[in-house]
Structure formats: structure tokens, C-alpha cells
């Protein structure tokens, strides 16, 4: 294939045709083997052409001729093998599609759409079009609605309505003939043609060295995208080349941000320092902590100073919790008392949010309640409206780190932390499943509480069986709802290591859940349960391999408008290109904790 790549570049650079000998380089069926060549280059809209002639080489020569006739072709630096990327894709399969039953949810459905794996041949108003499988990746498409909305724009149906729901309906109901297609595809990088799997270049190396490399590069991505005020770039969509968050499109000035994810970014920088001892990460972490502290407001708790983050008109328990975790990580690494006042203040604030029965109130300030004033002594109905499934675990992790690692804690404060944390843990493990049973999903998601329990069991009297069982049971449930070789198909083998709520879901390669699982591993090691630890490690490695497929490396950013912007970040899903501070944060933090425990001899591609 590399010789074919060289021949393609020579043909595109001049008048030299591709020799007939290359007909033997690829399987070609003149009845179905539509071929597309696409040229990608930074800051230039891609150009492509497709055809299907009597032979593979005849088709390629026709395509290169048409590309050279394109008005934008002179802008492409064909000779620069890093700048100008070439995507070659050839249809290898066709089979029927009932568009009205198209789904991404049913694993064994004949009408299952696998973004990045399936494409479509479709005819509307007499014009035949192809949505090639690789476009699921290059167009950042994951759902059926996204797909049909995109196709409606390509064929002109979108002109009939501005509403996406109506476009989707029309694409299912208009007289359009659809056929599923699959393909074989290759992307150039330098002088090599790399085979694509769901749009992503292979091979994907998995080794201790490659994980370390990607982890540090992703942490460096956070550093590169810090703002002058110490905050992080919250969101970036490489497909649209925009930093306007898709979930908050109207918040342009200022751009949307989130103090919980900001603090998670700080923790990630400190994990980088932990791995490398590079003081740049400490410096940047300090800058980000100053941004966090700039959001603080104050009050008193038991006549003592207390403080809390106030951001986006809200004060969330999780913001105080992860903020405290970030500040404690910084203290653990530096032993500086520089932020001691704020740390103590956050601890008192969190304690003030633990009710007499151990329930932790999710918000201190919420604009929809009490006219945006502090929420104190609220009734059970409001508690339920404000309850967060995740914030208590975040806050309890912060309290645990403070209790275990901060010296010279006032004895009364220390006793209060110990007793209130136990009450909160008992509530979350024993009472929450009954009171808030409607909030539980089939796939566990309380990774922060798993991390908190990993720390609290180190405190005398708190290694309770109920806490430990909570961690192990959630871990088992996640593993029961993990895609493995035994329950995936050949068409979606890259699901392995990802999770599902319901079998058939698009895989969740979810680093945030993996952070809870790696805590379960450390808990098993602390409790000297080697059998449990090995069982967890076996599954964690599967998840780690899956997550590696969401890393933006030099080879995989070929379709981005600005390839350097997302380079070395982790994206949300296998085909969805979005990058958010937490998609990077969770992956880097998981890998940072996995690395010291990973067998250095483990090496696969």
C-alpha cells in the first residue's frame, strides 16, 4: 500500500498515470467497489471525488484527473507528506437497509447503524450519492438523528424545513432508496498508508511506554490550553473548529465553564507532576487554583470562617468537594500552607451541608430556590429536588484527604469530620438506595464515592464491610455491563472495554468510571485481596485499551480543520470528535493511577 501511496502522489503532482500493476494491490469488484479519494490539508476545505470504473487503476486515474481539475487543487501541497493527507476508501460490501427501522440500539438488528463502520448508498430525485463509512468519523456523527440530518443537507431535503426532527422524519419517509455499504479505507501520514478502523488509524499500540506518552501529552494539552486567568479551555469541537459548547450554545460571552471540571483539570496537572516531577505542572496547578479561589464567597459555620465556590449563579457541593480535592493534592505535593485558610474554609462549608441524618445537600445557592439566597434548614421536598448523585462522593473524597494528610487539625474539627463523614457514608451506602432508588441507573456511575471510600477505609473503624461491598459491587456491575470479545460482533470489535447501559448501546469508553474502578483495585491491594485485585486489573486493561482509541494522535487528526488544536487530547466517543476538559482529565487521571501498577511487559497493538 505504501507503494500505491507514492504512485498516487506522483500522479497528483504531474501527468504520470498510475500503472496497471496496482490492480493486484486491492480486491476490487466493479459491481460495487465505489472508490473515493479525499485530500485533507489544514485551513482548506477538503476536496474529494468518487467513481467506479471497470478496474481499480482505471478508477483511480479518473479520480486523480478530476481532483486536479478542482479549482482548489493548487492550494494542496501534494509533495508535503505531513500537510497534505490522502484518504483512500473503497466499498467492499453492499446489503439491504430498511431506513424506517434504522437504529443504533439493537446489537443484532439487520438495520443497525454503526457510525464509522456503515455507510450508505442512496438515491434521491434520480441522483445517486454515497455517505462513505469513514464519514461517521470525519463528520463527527454518532446517532441516527445526526446521520439523517447530515444526509438531508447533502441531498437537499433540509431546504424543506429548519427543524432537525422534521428533516429526520422526511429522510425516513421520502422516496429515497437506501443501501448499507461497508468499506476498506486508508489514510496517509508521511510516507505510510495506515489502515482505518472506524476512521481511526491502525495500529494502536498498547504498552506502558505508550500509555505514559499519551498521558503526559494529554496533560500538556491542558497546559497549552490554559487561559491567562488560570482557567482551562472548556470545550473544543474539531469538526466545526469552535470552542462554543454544543450543550450551551447561547453562552458565548463569556464562554461556558464549569468549576467542577476546572478543579478536575487542576488535579490532572498534579497527577502529571506525580508522574514526572516536572515543576511546570505545579506552577500551572497553582495558577488554576488561584482561578478557583477567585470564585470563593464566605460565610460562617459554628462561628468559624467557611468558604465556597460561587459560579454560574450557583454554589454546588461538588464544586466545593472537587475544589478541596485539588487543593489537597497541591498541599500533598508541596507541603505549603499557602492555601490553608481556604482549605479549612471549604472543609467547614462541606460539613455545614451534611444534614442530621447524613444526607448531603447538593446546593448551597441555586437561583431557582429561596430567591438565590443561601439554602439553610430546607425541607425534605427541596432536598430531593437539589439532591445530586455525584456531589456527595466528591465532597467526601476532599474531606478524606484533609483528614488523612493535613497536619495540626483542630481536635473538635477533626472529630466533627470523622463523625459527619461516617454519617454521610452510611446514608449513601444504606439509605440512598431506598430514598433515591429512582436515580440509580443500570450502569453504576458513582466513581467519586468509590475514590472516597478507598481513602476512608484507612481510618480506624471505617473499613466497614458495607462500604467495601459498595465499591466491589459497583465494580462487578460495571464489568457485567462491559463489552468483551464474547459479546461483541466483528463489526464492532473496538467496543471491547467500553460499557453499556443496555446491551446494544454504542460503547461508552468511559474514563470517569475507570477512575472508580482503579480505586477499587487500590482498595483490593490495600486490603491484601490479590484475587480481587487481579480480577479488576484484567478488566481495567480492556478499558484502557478501549480508551486509547479516543486519543487524538498525529495520524488521527487528518480531517480536523485545525489539526493542532485537538492534537493529544482525548475525545468523547469513538466517532464524536468533541473534546472537553473532563474528557482529557478523566482519561489522564485514570492512566496516571494505572501506570504504576501496569505490567511493564504488557504490549499489544
Secondary structure, DSSP 8 states (H G I E B T S, - for coil): -HHHHHHHHHHHHSS----GGGGGGS---TTT--EEEEEEETTEEEEEEEE--SSHHHHHHHHHHHHHTSTTGGGS-TT-TTTSEEEEEEEEEEEE--GGG-BSS-TT-TTB--BTTBEEEEEETTEEEEE-TTHHHHTT--SHHHHHHHHHHHHTGGGG-S-HHHHHHHHHHSS-EEEEEEEEEEEEETTEEEEEETTEES---EEHHHHHHHHHHHHHHHHHTB-TTS-B--EEBTTTTB-S-GGGTT-TTTT---HHHHHHHHHHHHHHHHHH--HHHHHHHHHHHHHHHHTEEEEEETTEEEEEE-BTTBEEHHHHHHHHHHHHHHHHHH---TTHHHHHHHHHHHHHTB-TTS-B-SEEE-TTSGGGS---S--HHHHHHH--TTHHHHHHHHHHHHHHH-SS--HHHHHHHHHHHHHHHHIIIIIHHHHTGGG--SS---HHHHHHHHHHTTSTT---HHHHHHHHHHHHHHHHTB--GGG--GGGGGGTT-B-SSTTS--B--HHHHHHHHHHHHHHHHTT-HHHHHHHHHHHHHHHHHHGGGB--TTTTTT-TTTTTSTT-B-SSSS---EEHHHHHHHHHHHHHHHTTS-TT-EE-
